Amino acid sequence: MTFLHARQLYYAADAMVVLPAQPGSSVKLAEHTVAAYTTAAAEDWAFGDESGARTALALARLGHEELDGVQEALQPRTGATPR
């Protein structure tokens, strides 16, 4: 079973955000994941996965009390379709 790289990142970020051992790593991984979905080709993009990645980013930033970062992570994506 294989997944596209962006989906692998999403699953890792989603798991890491609930692990308290490395909170700084969860923010970095979640940011990398959102970036991967933001630049994904149309055939590799999934609404639910990008939404989940953005939620993981918001939760990771919340754990660091980065409230402005939480709000930014949850902003609607500009443009209706992936690149």
N, CA, C and O atoms as a Maestro MAE file, in Angstrom:
{
 s_m_m2io_version
 :::
 2.0.0
}

f_m_ct {
 s_m_title
 :::
 protein
 m_atom[332] {
  # First column is atom index #
  i_m_mmod_type
  r_m_x_coord
  r_m_y_coord
  r_m_z_coord
  i_m_residue_number
  s_m_chain_name
  s_m_pdb_residue_name
  s_m_pdb_atom_name
  i_m_atomic_number
  :::
  1 25 0.843 -1.159 0.000 1 A "MET " " N  " 7
  2 3 0.000 0.000 0.000 1 A "MET " " CA " 6
  3 2 0.897 1.234 0.000 1 A "MET " " C  " 6
  4 15 1.828 1.324 0.801 1 A "MET " " O  " 8
  5 25 0.635 2.146 -0.858 2 A "THR " " N  " 7
  6 3 1.433 3.362 -0.908 2 A "THR " " CA " 6
  7 2 0.527 4.581 -0.925 2 A "THR " " C  " 6
  8 15 -0.630 4.517 -1.341 2 A "THR " " O  " 8
  9 25 1.077 5.681 -0.467 3 A "PHE " " N  " 7
  10 3 0.372 6.949 -0.480 3 A "PHE " " CA " 6
  11 2 1.273 7.984 -1.128 3 A "PHE " " C  " 6
  12 15 2.496 7.846 -1.127 3 A "PHE " " O  " 8
  13 25 0.670 9.002 -1.671 4 A "LEU " " N  " 7
  14 3 1.434 10.130 -2.181 4 A "LEU " " CA " 6
  15 2 2.180 10.788 -1.022 4 A "LEU " " C  " 6
  16 15 1.774 10.663 0.133 4 A "LEU " " O  " 8
  17 25 3.265 11.484 -1.334 5 A "HIS " " N  " 7
  18 3 4.100 12.089 -0.305 5 A "HIS " " CA " 6
  19 2 3.299 13.028 0.602 5 A "HIS " " C  " 6
  20 15 3.468 13.001 1.821 5 A "HIS " " O  " 8
  21 25 2.441 13.846 0.026 6 A "ALA " " N  " 7
  22 3 1.654 14.782 0.830 6 A "ALA " " CA " 6
  23 2 0.768 14.034 1.831 6 A "ALA " " C  " 6
  24 15 0.618 14.475 2.970 6 A "ALA " " O  " 8
  25 25 0.196 12.934 1.425 7 A "ARG " " N  " 7
  26 3 -0.658 12.164 2.340 7 A "ARG " " CA " 6
  27 2 0.172 11.508 3.437 7 A "ARG " " C  " 6
  28 15 -0.278 11.422 4.579 7 A "ARG " " O  " 8
  29 25 1.356 11.052 3.116 8 A "GLN " " N  " 7
  30 3 2.250 10.505 4.138 8 A "GLN " " CA " 6
  31 2 2.564 11.572 5.188 8 A "GLN " " C  " 6
  32 15 2.531 11.313 6.391 8 A "GLN " " O  " 8
  33 25 2.868 12.773 4.704 9 A "LEU " " N  " 7
  34 3 3.143 13.875 5.623 9 A "LEU " " CA " 6
  35 2 1.926 14.182 6.488 9 A "LEU " " C  " 6
  36 15 2.058 14.414 7.689 9 A "LEU " " O  " 8
  37 25 0.752 14.183 5.886 10 A "TYR " " N  " 7
  38 3 -0.477 14.476 6.628 10 A "TYR " " CA " 6
  39 2 -0.696 13.463 7.746 10 A "TYR " " C  " 6
  40 15 -0.984 13.846 8.880 10 A "TYR " " O  " 8
  41 25 -0.563 12.189 7.440 11 A "TYR " " N  " 7
  42 3 -0.770 11.169 8.479 11 A "TYR " " CA " 6
  43 2 0.264 11.305 9.591 11 A "TYR " " C  " 6
  44 15 -0.066 11.137 10.765 11 A "TYR " " O  " 8
  45 25 1.506 11.607 9.238 12 A "ALA " " N  " 7
  46 3 2.554 11.795 10.247 12 A "ALA " " CA " 6
  47 2 2.260 13.024 11.106 12 A "ALA " " C  " 6
  48 15 2.384 12.969 12.330 12 A "ALA " " O  " 8
  49 25 1.873 14.130 10.473 13 A "ALA " " N  " 7
  50 3 1.576 15.360 11.214 13 A "ALA " " CA " 6
  51 2 0.373 15.159 12.126 13 A "ALA " " C  " 6
  52 15 0.370 15.628 13.264 13 A "ALA " " O  " 8
  53 25 -0.632 14.475 11.640 14 A "ASP " " N  " 7
  54 3 -1.836 14.225 12.420 14 A "ASP " " CA " 6
  55 2 -1.512 13.404 13.666 14 A "ASP " " C  " 6
  56 15 -2.072 13.651 14.734 14 A "ASP " " O  " 8
  57 25 -0.617 12.435 13.534 15 A "ALA " " N  " 7
  58 3 -0.218 11.611 14.683 15 A "ALA " " CA " 6
  59 2 0.695 12.398 15.622 15 A "ALA " " C  " 6
  60 15 0.544 12.325 16.842 15 A "ALA " " O  " 8
  61 25 1.635 13.142 15.061 16 A "MET " " N  " 7
  62 3 2.624 13.832 15.882 16 A "MET " " CA " 6
  63 2 2.015 14.938 16.731 16 A "MET " " C  " 6
  64 15 2.514 15.233 17.817 16 A "MET " " O  " 8
  65 25 0.941 15.552 16.245 17 A "VAL " " N  " 7
  66 3 0.356 16.669 16.980 17 A "VAL " " CA " 6
  67 2 -0.186 16.236 18.343 17 A "VAL " " C  " 6
  68 15 -0.306 17.068 19.242 17 A "VAL " " O  " 8
  69 25 -0.508 14.981 18.512 18 A "VAL " " N  " 7
  70 3 -1.019 14.505 19.802 18 A "VAL " " CA " 6
  71 2 0.066 13.907 20.685 18 A "VAL " " C  " 6
  72 15 -0.212 13.499 21.813 18 A "VAL " " O  " 8
  73 25 1.301 13.848 20.189 19 A "LEU " " N  " 7
  74 3 2.413 13.326 20.973 19 A "LEU " " CA " 6
  75 2 3.158 14.482 21.627 19 A "LEU " " C  " 6
  76 15 3.706 15.332 20.925 19 A "LEU " " O  " 8
  77 25 3.190 14.532 22.943 20 A "PRO " " N  " 7
  78 3 3.800 15.679 23.615 20 A "PRO " " CA " 6
  79 2 5.330 15.674 23.614 20 A "PRO " " C  " 6
  80 15 5.936 16.666 24.018 20 A "PRO " " O  " 8
  81 25 5.955 14.618 23.184 21 A "ALA " " N  " 7
  82 3 7.408 14.488 23.285 21 A "ALA " " CA " 6
  83 2 8.168 15.525 22.466 21 A "ALA " " C  " 6
  84 15 9.217 15.996 22.904 21 A "ALA " " O  " 8
  85 25 7.658 15.897 21.271 22 A "GLN " " N  " 7
  86 3 8.380 16.804 20.396 22 A "GLN " " CA " 6
  87 2 7.445 17.871 19.835 22 A "GLN " " C  " 6
  88 15 7.123 17.849 18.647 22 A "GLN " " O  " 8
  89 25 7.010 18.800 20.675 23 A "PRO " " N  " 7
  90 3 6.031 19.777 20.191 23 A "PRO " " CA " 6
  91 2 6.546 20.679 19.072 23 A "PRO " " C  " 6
  92 15 5.775 21.024 18.177 23 A "PRO " " O  " 8
  93 25 7.806 21.068 19.089 24 A "GLY " " N  " 7
  94 3 8.340 21.915 18.022 24 A "GLY " " CA " 6
  95 2 8.344 21.206 16.689 24 A "GLY " " C  " 6
  96 15 8.110 21.825 15.651 24 A "GLY " " O  " 8
  97 25 8.607 19.920 16.707 25 A "SER " " N  " 7
  98 3 8.627 19.138 15.477 25 A "SER " " CA " 6
  99 2 7.245 19.041 14.865 25 A "SER " " C  " 6
  100 15 7.116 19.000 13.641 25 A "SER " " O  " 8
  101 25 6.210 19.004 15.687 26 A "SER " " N  " 7
  102 3 4.858 18.882 15.141 26 A "SER " " CA " 6
  103 2 4.470 20.123 14.340 26 A "SER " " C  " 6
  104 15 3.796 20.007 13.316 26 A "SER " " O  " 8
  105 25 4.880 21.293 14.785 27 A "VAL " " N  " 7
  106 3 4.573 22.526 14.044 27 A "VAL " " CA " 6
  107 2 5.289 22.504 12.698 27 A "VAL " " C  " 6
  108 15 4.680 22.776 11.664 27 A "VAL " " O  " 8
  109 25 6.569 22.186 12.709 28 A "LYS " " N  " 7
  110 3 7.345 22.168 11.468 28 A "LYS " " CA " 6
  111 2 6.789 21.150 10.481 28 A "LYS " " C  " 6
  112 15 6.651 21.447 9.294 28 A "LYS " " O  " 8
  113 25 6.469 19.954 10.963 29 A "LEU " " N  " 7
  114 3 5.927 18.926 10.078 29 A "LEU " " CA " 6
  115 2 4.575 19.337 9.520 29 A "LEU " " C  " 6
  116 15 4.312 19.145 8.333 29 A "LEU " " O  " 8
  117 25 3.719 19.896 10.354 30 A "ALA " " N  " 7
  118 3 2.397 20.323 9.889 30 A "ALA " " CA " 6
  119 2 2.510 21.460 8.869 30 A "ALA " " C  " 6
  120 15 1.757 21.492 7.897 30 A "ALA " " O  " 8
  121 25 3.442 22.388 9.083 31 A "GLU " " N  " 7
  122 3 3.650 23.460 8.103 31 A "GLU " " CA " 6
  123 2 4.120 22.892 6.766 31 A "GLU " " C  " 6
  124 15 3.674 23.321 5.702 31 A "GLU " " O  " 8
  125 25 5.020 21.926 6.842 32 A "HIS " " N  " 7
  126 3 5.518 21.277 5.621 32 A "HIS " " CA " 6
  127 2 4.378 20.548 4.898 32 A "HIS " " C  " 6
  128 15 4.312 20.545 3.669 32 A "HIS " " O  " 8
  129 25 3.496 19.941 5.666 33 A "THR " " N  " 7
  130 3 2.365 19.211 5.094 33 A "THR " " CA " 6
  131 2 1.399 20.154 4.382 33 A "THR " " C  " 6
  132 15 0.971 19.878 3.261 33 A "THR " " O  " 8
  133 25 1.060 21.257 5.027 34 A "VAL " " N  " 7
  134 3 0.162 22.237 4.398 34 A "VAL " " CA " 6
  135 2 0.791 22.772 3.118 34 A "VAL " " C  " 6
  136 15 0.103 22.942 2.112 34 A "VAL " " O  " 8
  137 25 2.074 23.034 3.149 35 A "ALA " " N  " 7
  138 3 2.764 23.509 1.949 35 A "ALA " " CA " 6
  139 2 2.691 22.470 0.834 35 A "ALA " " C  " 6
  140 15 2.511 22.824 -0.331 35 A "ALA " " O  " 8
  141 25 2.827 21.201 1.182 36 A "ALA " " N  " 7
  142 3 2.755 20.136 0.173 36 A "ALA " " CA " 6
  143 2 1.375 20.100 -0.490 36 A "ALA " " C  " 6
  144 15 1.277 19.896 -1.700 36 A "ALA " " O  " 8
  145 25 0.317 20.295 0.288 37 A "TYR " " N  " 7
  146 3 -1.025 20.295 -0.298 37 A "TYR " " CA " 6
  147 2 -1.305 21.588 -1.063 37 A "TYR " " C  " 6
  148 15 -2.045 21.580 -2.047 37 A "TYR " " O  " 8
  149 25 -0.728 22.674 -0.624 38 A "THR " " N  " 7
  150 3 -0.937 23.946 -1.305 38 A "THR " " CA " 6
  151 2 -0.355 23.925 -2.714 38 A "THR " " C  " 6
  152 15 -0.875 24.576 -3.620 38 A "THR " " O  " 8
  153 25 0.717 23.178 -2.887 39 A "THR " " N  " 7
  154 3 1.380 23.132 -4.190 39 A "THR " " CA " 6
  155 2 1.101 21.829 -4.952 39 A "THR " " C  " 6
  156 15 1.693 21.595 -6.005 39 A "THR " " O  " 8
  157 25 0.224 20.995 -4.440 40 A "ALA " " N  " 7
  158 3 -0.054 19.700 -5.068 40 A "ALA " " CA " 6
  159 2 -0.730 19.863 -6.430 40 A "ALA " " C  " 6
  160 15 -1.509 20.791 -6.649 40 A "ALA " " O  " 8
  161 25 -0.419 18.958 -7.318 41 A "ALA " " N  " 7
  162 3 -1.116 18.912 -8.608 41 A "ALA " " CA " 6
  163 2 -2.572 18.520 -8.353 41 A "ALA " " C  " 6
  164 15 -2.886 17.876 -7.352 41 A "ALA " " O  " 8
  165 25 -3.433 18.910 -9.252 42 A "ALA " " N  " 7
  166 3 -4.872 18.655 -9.081 42 A "ALA " " CA " 6
  167 2 -5.180 17.183 -8.823 42 A "ALA " " C  " 6
  168 15 -6.034 16.868 -7.994 42 A "ALA " " O  " 8
  169 25 -4.503 16.290 -9.514 43 A "GLU " " N  " 7
  170 3 -4.785 14.862 -9.341 43 A "GLU " " CA " 6
  171 2 -4.258 14.300 -8.018 43 A "GLU " " C  " 6
  172 15 -4.633 13.195 -7.626 43 A "GLU " " O  " 8
  173 25 -3.393 15.047 -7.327 44 A "ASP " " N  " 7
  174 3 -2.824 14.596 -6.055 44 A "ASP " " CA " 6
  175 2 -3.468 15.274 -4.854 44 A "ASP " " C  " 6
  176 15 -3.162 14.934 -3.711 44 A "ASP " " O  " 8
  177 25 -4.351 16.225 -5.104 45 A "TRP " " N  " 7
  178 3 -4.941 17.016 -4.035 45 A "TRP " " CA " 6
  179 2 -6.211 16.365 -3.523 45 A "TRP " " C  " 6
  180 15 -6.965 15.767 -4.291 45 A "TRP " " O  " 8
  181 25 -6.446 16.480 -2.223 46 A "ALA " " N  " 7
  182 3 -7.679 15.976 -1.621 46 A "ALA " " CA " 6
  183 2 -8.163 16.992 -0.588 46 A "ALA " " C  " 6
  184 15 -7.421 17.365 0.320 46 A "ALA " " O  " 8
  185 25 -9.397 17.431 -0.730 47 A "PHE " " N  " 7
  186 3 -9.961 18.440 0.165 47 A "PHE " " CA " 6
  187 2 -9.841 18.008 1.621 47 A "PHE " " C  " 6
  188 15 -9.365 18.768 2.464 47 A "PHE " " O  " 8
  189 25 -10.271 16.793 1.909 48 A "GLY " " N  " 7
  190 3 -10.254 16.302 3.290 48 A "GLY " " CA " 6
  191 2 -8.858 16.232 3.877 48 A "GLY " " C  " 6
  192 15 -8.657 16.534 5.053 48 A "GLY " " O  " 8
  193 25 -7.898 15.834 3.064 49 A "ASP " " N  " 7
  194 3 -6.526 15.743 3.549 49 A "ASP " " CA " 6
  195 2 -5.927 17.118 3.814 49 A "ASP " " C  " 6
  196 15 -5.267 17.324 4.833 49 A "ASP " " O  " 8
  197 25 -6.154 18.062 2.897 50 A "GLU " " N  " 7
  198 3 -5.632 19.413 3.158 50 A "GLU " " CA " 6
  199 2 -6.315 20.020 4.373 50 A "GLU " " C  " 6
  200 15 -5.665 20.680 5.184 50 A "GLU " " O  " 8
  201 25 -7.601 19.807 4.507 51 A "SER " " N  " 7
  202 3 -8.315 20.326 5.673 51 A "SER " " CA " 6
  203 2 -7.773 19.709 6.956 51 A "SER " " C  " 6
  204 15 -7.585 20.405 7.954 51 A "SER " " O  " 8
  205 25 -7.523 18.409 6.929 52 A "GLY " " N  " 7
  206 3 -6.944 17.733 8.090 52 A "GLY " " CA " 6
  207 2 -5.549 18.233 8.404 52 A "GLY " " C  " 6
  208 15 -5.190 18.387 9.571 52 A "GLY " " O  " 8
  209 25 -4.760 18.490 7.369 53 A "ALA " " N  " 7
  210 3 -3.406 19.019 7.567 53 A "ALA " " CA " 6
  211 2 -3.467 20.406 8.197 53 A "ALA " " C  " 6
  212 15 -2.670 20.728 9.079 53 A "ALA " " O  " 8
  213 25 -4.410 21.222 7.746 54 A "ARG " " N  " 7
  214 3 -4.559 22.562 8.324 54 A "ARG " " CA " 6
  215 2 -5.034 22.480 9.767 54 A "ARG " " C  " 6
  216 15 -4.628 23.296 10.594 54 A "ARG " " O  " 8
  217 25 -5.876 21.522 10.081 55 A "THR " " N  " 7
  218 3 -6.326 21.324 11.460 55 A "THR " " CA " 6
  219 2 -5.166 20.872 12.336 55 A "THR " " C  " 6
  220 15 -5.020 21.343 13.464 55 A "THR " " O  " 8
  221 25 -4.339 19.961 11.826 56 A "ALA " " N  " 7
  222 3 -3.159 19.518 12.578 56 A "ALA " " CA " 6
  223 2 -2.228 20.704 12.833 56 A "ALA " " C  " 6
  224 15 -1.675 20.828 13.925 56 A "ALA " " O  " 8
  225 25 -2.050 21.565 11.847 57 A "LEU " " N  " 7
  226 3 -1.215 22.747 12.020 57 A "LEU " " CA " 6
  227 2 -1.805 23.664 13.083 57 A "LEU " " C  " 6
  228 15 -1.080 24.164 13.943 57 A "LEU " " O  " 8
  229 25 -3.103 23.885 13.031 58 A "ALA " " N  " 7
  230 3 -3.747 24.734 14.037 58 A "ALA " " CA " 6
  231 2 -3.566 24.156 15.437 58 A "ALA " " C  " 6
  232 15 -3.274 24.898 16.375 58 A "ALA " " O  " 8
  233 25 -3.733 22.863 15.591 59 A "LEU " " N  " 7
  234 3 -3.568 22.228 16.898 59 A "LEU " " CA " 6
  235 2 -2.118 22.294 17.382 59 A "LEU " " C  " 6
  236 15 -1.866 22.519 18.566 59 A "LEU " " O  " 8
  237 25 -1.179 22.099 16.475 60 A "ALA " " N  " 7
  238 3 0.231 22.178 16.846 60 A "ALA " " CA " 6
  239 2 0.574 23.596 17.301 60 A "ALA " " C  " 6
  240 15 1.272 23.780 18.299 60 A "ALA " " O  " 8
  241 25 0.090 24.578 16.580 61 A "ARG " " N  " 7
  242 3 0.351 25.966 16.968 61 A "ARG " " CA " 6
  243 2 -0.364 26.320 18.272 61 A "ARG " " C  " 6
  244 15 0.173 27.068 19.089 61 A "ARG " " O  " 8
  245 25 -1.545 25.799 18.465 62 A "LEU " " N  " 7
  246 3 -2.267 26.030 19.715 62 A "LEU " " CA " 6
  247 2 -1.459 25.496 20.891 62 A "LEU " " C  " 6
  248 15 -1.417 26.118 21.953 62 A "LEU " " O  " 8
  249 25 -0.818 24.346 20.704 63 A "GLY " " N  " 7
  250 3 0.033 23.778 21.749 63 A "GLY " " CA " 6
  251 2 1.206 24.664 22.103 63 A "GLY " " C  " 6
  252 15 1.760 24.558 23.197 63 A "GLY " " O  " 8
  253 25 1.587 25.533 21.191 64 A "HIS " " N  " 7
  254 3 2.665 26.493 21.421 64 A "HIS " " CA " 6
  255 2 2.128 27.879 21.767 64 A "HIS " " C  " 6
  256 15 2.886 28.845 21.857 64 A "HIS " " O  " 8
  257 25 0.824 27.966 21.956 65 A "GLU " " N  " 7
  258 3 0.150 29.229 22.265 65 A "GLU " " CA " 6
  259 2 0.395 30.293 21.204 65 A "GLU " " C  " 6
  260 15 0.502 31.480 21.515 65 A "GLU " " O  " 8
  261 25 0.484 29.862 19.954 66 A "GLU " " N  " 7
  262 3 0.628 30.771 18.811 66 A "GLU " " CA " 6
  263 2 -0.760 31.041 18.240 66 A "GLU " " C  " 6
  264 15 -1.130 30.504 17.196 66 A "GLU " " O  " 8
  265 25 -1.520 31.877 18.938 67 A "LEU " " N  " 7
  266 3 -2.922 32.071 18.564 67 A "LEU " " CA " 6
  267 2 -3.087 32.696 17.183 67 A "LEU " " C  " 6
  268 15 -4.014 32.331 16.459 67 A "LEU " " O  " 8
  269 25 -2.220 33.622 16.799 68 A "ASP " " N  " 7
  270 3 -2.305 34.181 15.451 68 A "ASP " " CA " 6
  271 2 -2.033 33.099 14.418 68 A "ASP " " C  " 6
  272 15 -2.647 33.091 13.351 68 A "ASP " " O  " 8
  273 25 -1.122 32.191 14.727 69 A "GLY " " N  " 7
  274 3 -0.808 31.088 13.827 69 A "GLY " " CA " 6
  275 2 -1.964 30.118 13.678 69 A "GLY " " C  " 6
  276 15 -2.166 29.538 12.611 69 A "GLY " " O  " 8
  277 25 -2.723 29.944 14.753 70 A "VAL " " N  " 7
  278 3 -3.913 29.079 14.693 70 A "VAL " " CA " 6
  279 2 -4.918 29.672 13.721 70 A "VAL " " C  " 6
  280 15 -5.449 28.974 12.857 70 A "VAL " " O  " 8
  281 25 -5.169 30.950 13.867 71 A "GLN " " N  " 7
  282 3 -6.130 31.618 12.986 71 A "GLN " " CA " 6
  283 2 -5.677 31.541 11.528 71 A "GLN " " C  " 6
  284 15 -6.494 31.295 10.641 71 A "GLN " " O  " 8
  285 25 -4.388 31.749 11.273 72 A "GLU " " N  " 7
  286 3 -3.866 31.699 9.908 72 A "GLU " " CA " 6
  287 2 -4.027 30.306 9.313 72 A "GLU " " C  " 6
  288 15 -4.374 30.173 8.140 72 A "GLU " " O  " 8
  289 25 -3.779 29.270 10.104 73 A "ALA " " N  " 7
  290 3 -3.884 27.899 9.608 73 A "ALA " " CA " 6
  291 2 -5.300 27.541 9.185 73 A "ALA " " C  " 6
  292 15 -5.501 26.711 8.299 73 A "ALA " " O  " 8
  293 25 -6.279 28.171 9.821 74 A "LEU " " N  " 7
  294 3 -7.680 27.830 9.549 74 A "LEU " " CA " 6
  295 2 -8.353 28.752 8.539 74 A "LEU " " C  " 6
  296 15 -9.551 28.622 8.286 74 A "LEU " " O  " 8
  297 25 -7.597 29.680 7.962 75 A "GLN " " N  " 7
  298 3 -8.169 30.565 6.947 75 A "GLN " " CA " 6
  299 2 -8.532 29.764 5.697 75 A "GLN " " C  " 6
  300 15 -7.852 28.798 5.351 75 A "GLN " " O  " 8
  301 25 -9.598 30.169 5.032 76 A "PRO " " N  " 7
  302 3 -9.952 29.476 3.783 76 A "PRO " " CA " 6
  303 2 -8.834 29.605 2.762 76 A "PRO " " C  " 6
  304 15 -8.141 30.620 2.688 76 A "PRO " " O  " 8
  305 25 -8.684 28.584 2.005 77 A "ARG " " N  " 7
  306 3 -7.673 28.590 0.952 77 A "ARG " " CA " 6
  307 2 -8.114 29.532 -0.156 77 A "ARG " " C  " 6
  308 15 -9.282 29.532 -0.545 77 A "ARG " " O  " 8
  309 25 -7.193 30.330 -0.665 78 A "THR " " N  " 7
  310 3 -7.547 31.200 -1.783 78 A "THR " " CA " 6
  311 2 -7.540 30.378 -3.058 78 A "THR " " C  " 6
  312 15 -6.617 29.602 -3.307 78 A "THR " " O  " 8
  313 25 -8.552 30.552 -3.843 79 A "GLY " " N  " 7
  314 3 -8.684 29.761 -5.069 79 A "GLY " " CA " 6
  315 2 -9.433 28.474 -4.763 79 A "GLY " " C  " 6
  316 15 -9.178 27.837 -3.741 79 A "GLY " " O  " 8
  317 25 -10.321 28.100 -5.607 80 A "ALA " " N  " 7
  318 3 -11.184 26.948 -5.363 80 A "ALA " " CA " 6
  319 2 -10.556 25.623 -5.723 80 A "ALA " " C  " 6
  320 15 -11.000 24.578 -5.247 80 A "ALA " " O  " 8
  321 25 -9.539 25.643 -6.549 81 A "THR " " N  " 7
  322 3 -8.947 24.382 -6.999 81 A "THR " " CA " 6
  323 2 -7.450 24.378 -6.733 81 A "THR " " C  " 6
  324 15 -6.827 25.437 -6.650 81 A "THR " " O  " 8
  325 25 -6.875 23.197 -6.600 82 A "PRO " " N  " 7
  326 3 -5.427 23.113 -6.390 82 A "PRO " " CA " 6
  327 2 -4.680 23.531 -7.651 82 A "PRO " " C  " 6
  328 15 -5.246 23.623 -8.740 82 A "PRO " " O  " 8
  329 25 -3.411 23.776 -7.462 83 A "ARG " " N  " 7
  330 3 -2.559 24.200 -8.591 83 A "ARG " " CA " 6
  331 2 -2.217 23.055 -9.489 83 A "ARG " " C  " 6
  332 15 -1.511 23.239 -10.481 83 A "ARG " " O  " 8
  :::
 }
 m_bond[331] {
  # First column is bond index #
  i_m_from
  i_m_to
  i_m_order
  :::
  1 1 2 1
  2 2 3 1
  3 3 4 2
  4 3 5 1
  5 5 6 1
  6 6 7 1
  7 7 8 2
  8 7 9 1
  9 9 10 1
  10 10 11 1
  11 11 12 2
  12 11 13 1
  13 13 14 1
  14 14 15 1
  15 15 16 2
  16 15 17 1
  17 17 18 1
  18 18 19 1
  19 19 20 2
  20 19 21 1
  21 21 22 1
  22 22 23 1
  23 23 24 2
  24 23 25 1
  25 25 26 1
  26 26 27 1
  27 27 28 2
  28 27 29 1
  29 29 30 1
  30 30 31 1
  31 31 32 2
  32 31 33 1
  33 33 34 1
  34 34 35 1
  35 35 36 2
  36 35 37 1
  37 37 38 1
  38 38 39 1
  39 39 40 2
  40 39 41 1
  41 41 42 1
  42 42 43 1
  43 43 44 2
  44 43 45 1
  45 45 46 1
  46 46 47 1
  47 47 48 2
  48 47 49 1
  49 49 50 1
  50 50 51 1
  51 51 52 2
  52 51 53 1
  53 53 54 1
  54 54 55 1
  55 55 56 2
  56 55 57 1
  57 57 58 1
  58 58 59 1
  59 59 60 2
  60 59 61 1
  61 61 62 1
  62 62 63 1
  63 63 64 2
  64 63 65 1
  65 65 66 1
  66 66 67 1
  67 67 68 2
  68 67 69 1
  69 69 70 1
  70 70 71 1
  71 71 72 2
  72 71 73 1
  73 73 74 1
  74 74 75 1
  75 75 76 2
  76 75 77 1
  77 77 78 1
  78 78 79 1
  79 79 80 2
  80 79 81 1
  81 81 82 1
  82 82 83 1
  83 83 84 2
  84 83 85 1
  85 85 86 1
  86 86 87 1
  87 87 88 2
  88 87 89 1
  89 89 90 1
  90 90 91 1
  91 91 92 2
  92 91 93 1
  93 93 94 1
  94 94 95 1
  95 95 96 2
  96 95 97 1
  97 97 98 1
  98 98 99 1
  99 99 100 2
  100 99 101 1
  101 101 102 1
  102 102 103 1
  103 103 104 2
  104 103 105 1
  105 105 106 1
  106 106 107 1
  107 107 108 2
  108 107 109 1
  109 109 110 1
  110 110 111 1
  111 111 112 2
  112 111 113 1
  113 113 114 1
  114 114 115 1
  115 115 116 2
  116 115 117 1
  117 117 118 1
  118 118 119 1
  119 119 120 2
  120 119 121 1
  121 121 122 1
  122 122 123 1
  123 123 124 2
  124 123 125 1
  125 125 126 1
  126 126 127 1
  127 127 128 2
  128 127 129 1
  129 129 130 1
  130 130 131 1
  131 131 132 2
  132 131 133 1
  133 133 134 1
  134 134 135 1
  135 135 136 2
  136 135 137 1
  137 137 138 1
  138 138 139 1
  139 139 140 2
  140 139 141 1
  141 141 142 1
  142 142 143 1
  143 143 144 2
  144 143 145 1
  145 145 146 1
  146 146 147 1
  147 147 148 2
  148 147 149 1
  149 149 150 1
  150 150 151 1
  151 151 152 2
  152 151 153 1
  153 153 154 1
  154 154 155 1
  155 155 156 2
  156 155 157 1
  157 157 158 1
  158 158 159 1
  159 159 160 2
  160 159 161 1
  161 161 162 1
  162 162 163 1
  163 163 164 2
  164 163 165 1
  165 165 166 1
  166 166 167 1
  167 167 168 2
  168 167 169 1
  169 169 170 1
  170 170 171 1
  171 171 172 2
  172 171 173 1
  173 173 174 1
  174 174 175 1
  175 175 176 2
  176 175 177 1
  177 177 178 1
  178 178 179 1
  179 179 180 2
  180 179 181 1
  181 181 182 1
  182 182 183 1
  183 183 184 2
  184 183 185 1
  185 185 186 1
  186 186 187 1
  187 187 188 2
  188 187 189 1
  189 189 190 1
  190 190 191 1
  191 191 192 2
  192 191 193 1
  193 193 194 1
  194 194 195 1
  195 195 196 2
  196 195 197 1
  197 197 198 1
  198 198 199 1
  199 199 200 2
  200 199 201 1
  201 201 202 1
  202 202 203 1
  203 203 204 2
  204 203 205 1
  205 205 206 1
  206 206 207 1
  207 207 208 2
  208 207 209 1
  209 209 210 1
  210 210 211 1
  211 211 212 2
  212 211 213 1
  213 213 214 1
  214 214 215 1
  215 215 216 2
  216 215 217 1
  217 217 218 1
  218 218 219 1
  219 219 220 2
  220 219 221 1
  221 221 222 1
  222 222 223 1
  223 223 224 2
  224 223 225 1
  225 225 226 1
  226 226 227 1
  227 227 228 2
  228 227 229 1
  229 229 230 1
  230 230 231 1
  231 231 232 2
  232 231 233 1
  233 233 234 1
  234 234 235 1
  235 235 236 2
  236 235 237 1
  237 237 238 1
  238 238 239 1
  239 239 240 2
  240 239 241 1
  241 241 242 1
  242 242 243 1
  243 243 244 2
  244 243 245 1
  245 245 246 1
  246 246 247 1
  247 247 248 2
  248 247 249 1
  249 249 250 1
  250 250 251 1
  251 251 252 2
  252 251 253 1
  253 253 254 1
  254 254 255 1
  255 255 256 2
  256 255 257 1
  257 257 258 1
  258 258 259 1
  259 259 260 2
  260 259 261 1
  261 261 262 1
  262 262 263 1
  263 263 264 2
  264 263 265 1
  265 265 266 1
  266 266 267 1
  267 267 268 2
  268 267 269 1
  269 269 270 1
  270 270 271 1
  271 271 272 2
  272 271 273 1
  273 273 274 1
  274 274 275 1
  275 275 276 2
  276 275 277 1
  277 277 278 1
  278 278 279 1
  279 279 280 2
  280 279 281 1
  281 281 282 1
  282 282 283 1
  283 283 284 2
  284 283 285 1
  285 285 286 1
  286 286 287 1
  287 287 288 2
  288 287 289 1
  289 289 290 1
  290 290 291 1
  291 291 292 2
  292 291 293 1
  293 293 294 1
  294 294 295 1
  295 295 296 2
  296 295 297 1
  297 297 298 1
  298 298 299 1
  299 299 300 2
  300 299 301 1
  301 301 302 1
  302 302 303 1
  303 303 304 2
  304 303 305 1
  305 305 306 1
  306 306 307 1
  307 307 308 2
  308 307 309 1
  309 309 310 1
  310 310 311 1
  311 311 312 2
  312 311 313 1
  313 313 314 1
  314 314 315 1
  315 315 316 2
  316 315 317 1
  317 317 318 1
  318 318 319 1
  319 319 320 2
  320 319 321 1
  321 321 322 1
  322 322 323 1
  323 323 324 2
  324 323 325 1
  325 325 326 1
  326 326 327 1
  327 327 328 2
  328 327 329 1
  329 329 330 1
  330 330 331 1
  331 331 332 2
  :::
 }
}
